[in-house]
Amino acid sequence: DAGITQSPRHKVTETGTPVTLRCHQTENHRYMYWYRQDPGHGLRLIHYSYGVKDTDKGEVSDGYSVSRSKTEDFLLTLESATSSQTSVYFCAISGTGSEQYFGPGTRLTVT
Amino acid sequence: GQQVMQIPQYQHVQEGEDFTTYCNSSTTLSNIQWYKQRPGGHPVFLIQLVKSGEVKKQKRLTFQFGEAKKNSSLHITATQTTDVGTYFCAGPTSGTYKYIFGTGTRLKVLA
C-alpha cells in the first residue's frame, strides 16, 4: 500500500465545533484528494490539490476548506460541523493525476 | 453536471457464477478507472482503460471500455468469496484531474 495515513481515524464531535482532518503521505505525490463516502452516494470529491498551495473545489465543497502548505500534508477543515457532515472521509494521492491510492479513512460523527 | 451511473446497485451470486457491473457516463471520458472496496476497507485501484474499445484482463476479471468512451463494464468469471466488496468506476471531469465516482455495485458471493 502507498504510504498514506489519516488522522484521527475516528472522531465524535458536537454540532458547531471546528474539526480538522489530516492526510499525510510519504510518496511525494503531487495530487491529493479528499472524498466523503455515504451510503447510496459512493465517493464524492470535496476538494483536491494539484500542488503546494494549489487547491480546487470538488462537487460537495460547501462547508469545507482545505490547506496544503507542504507536499506531504493535506488538511480538511470543517469550520462549524453539522450533522449532515457525519460521514467516512477518505484521502487519496496520485503521482500522475490518474490512478489514486486511498488512505484508511476517518469516521466522523457529528452529534 | 457530469454524472457516472453504475448498475446494478447490489448483486448476490452463488460462488462460481459470473458477475457483471456496468458503468455509464453522461459525457465522453478520456479514461475510466475501476476500484474495489472490501467491507470496512478503503478503495483499491484495479485498472485504468484509456483507448476506445479497450479490453483488459486480470485473471478472472475482464474490463472493457466502450467504443464511444462513455461506458465501461467489469466482468468476473466464476466468482469466489474473495471477490466480495463494492466495485466503483471513476472518470475524470473534462480537462481536469478531478474524478467522478459511480455509486458502486456491491457484490455478495454466497458459498
Interface residues (C-beta under 8 A of the other chain):
Chain A: Y31 Y33 Y35 G40 H41 G42 L43 R44 L45 Y48 Y50 D56 G58 E59 F90 A92 S94 G97 S98 E99 Q100 Y101 F102 G103 P104 G105
Chain B: G1 Q6 N31 Q33 H42 P43 V44 F45 Q48 F88 A90 T96 Y97 K98 Y99 I100 F101 G102 T103 G104
